[in-house]
């Protein structure tokens, strides 16, 4: 008796969706940490939670932007990219052209042509 073959991820997806594999135009796998947040370390002083670094920096950046009430001739921008820790080359990543494109359009729209 030979070893039992495990089905591939693609086979599992098409079985779940109920279509033939060649009917799929593409696939994308996104893994998410499902562990709940927990306290640990000496006296429970540390908080361990998935995505906490991203959420904390976005929260701090947004509060800083909102608190910036002094008038300025410059446009203030907050950028909160997804996928920044995986090389940033994904469609949502920081190395993409989205930010440069948006800033170029903002700059072009606010140039004083006098």
Secondary structure as UniProt FT lines:
FT   HELIX           9..17
FT   HELIX           21..23
FT   STRAND          38..40
FT   HELIX           42..44
FT   STRAND          46..48
FT   TURN            50..51
FT   HELIX           52..67
FT   TURN            84..87
FT   TURN            91..92
FT   TURN            94..95
FT   HELIX           98..110
//
